Amino acid sequence: EIVLTQSPGTLSLSPGERATLSCRASQSVSRSQLVWYQQKPGQAPRLLIYGASTRATGIPDRFSGSGSGTDFTLTISRLEPEDFAVYYCQQYGSSPSQFGQGTKVEIK
Amino acid sequence: QVTLKESGPVLVKPTETLTLTCTVSGSSLSNARMGVSWIRQPPGKALEWLAHIFSNDEKSYSTSLKSGLTISKDTSKSQVVLTMTNVDPVDTATYYCARITRVGLAGYYHYHGMDVWGQGTTVTVSS
């Protein structure tokens, strides 16, 4: 079973700053099977990135995904007020699927 | 427009069986690219993937919960049902269903993630 470890647990940044979130897998994951979500309080998660780097429909281009193998990154180039939320990575490379434990991006 | 809606009991007693239903509108469960996943989130905690089912009846379950989970679908009713036996207070959570799409062939799937989510249903396990 693949375990996903996200870091940092919490990221304290100001609007306009760049956010870099990490997702590390315990075994290699195909790029085609790594996904990122955003979740705001009281809401269901929203799909951001699939295939490690493909933005989902309607996702602004300030969100980008990269990585391969066991190391994946979600980057938010310039934080907007609405981007402060919790972000989760998920893998489908090995059954069963798994989420990481999440990274909270909070306002500094 | 595709929508998913979860339904089920608000309160369940420990050791009972929890049955949750996800009703899908705007898309057919026979769509080869489409599946439905169940995910839960205990209060203040992270998302936990539980299970998924695809149109070809392919199923997968969380390793930690596998023995107590069953996922099934009724294509004619556009419903996916998750049952969880012998529930415990630690199973108190918001339960979501979500559409998952994938393309490709078995063993070489490209997963496009869970792009449509239900609003979630809150379940409390307590005596």
Chai-1 contact restraints between the chains, C-beta under 6 A:
chainA,res_idxA,chainB,res_idxB,connection_type,confidence,min_distance_angstrom,max_distance_angstrom,comment,restraint_id
A,E1,B,T63,contact,1.0,0.0,6.0,A-B,restraint_1
A,S32,B,H110,contact,1.0,0.0,6.0,A-B,restraint_2
A,Q33,B,Y111,contact,1.0,0.0,6.0,A-B,restraint_3
A,V35,B,G113,contact,1.0,0.0,6.0,A-B,restraint_4
A,A44,B,Y96,contact,1.0,0.0,6.0,A-B,restraint_5
A,A44,B,W117,contact,1.0,0.0,6.0,A-B,restraint_6
A,A44,B,G120,contact,1.0,0.0,6.0,A-B,restraint_7
A,L47,B,G113,contact,1.0,0.0,6.0,A-B,restraint_8
A,L47,B,D115,contact,1.0,0.0,6.0,A-B,restraint_9
A,Y50,B,H112,contact,1.0,0.0,6.0,A-B,restraint_10
A,Y50,B,G113,contact,1.0,0.0,6.0,A-B,restraint_11
A,Y88,B,L47,contact,1.0,0.0,6.0,A-B,restraint_12
A,Y92,B,Y111,contact,1.0,0.0,6.0,A-B,restraint_13
A,S95,B,S60,contact,1.0,0.0,6.0,A-B,restraint_14
A,P96,B,S60,contact,1.0,0.0,6.0,A-B,restraint_15
A,P96,B,S62,contact,1.0,0.0,6.0,A-B,restraint_16
A,P96,B,T63,contact,1.0,0.0,6.0,A-B,restraint_17
A,S97,B,W49,contact,1.0,0.0,6.0,A-B,restraint_18
A,F99,B,L47,contact,1.0,0.0,6.0,A-B,restraint_19
A,F99,B,W49,contact,1.0,0.0,6.0,A-B,restraint_20
A,Q101,B,A46,contact,1.0,0.0,6.0,A-B,restraint_21
A,G102,B,A46,contact,1.0,0.0,6.0,A-B,restraint_22
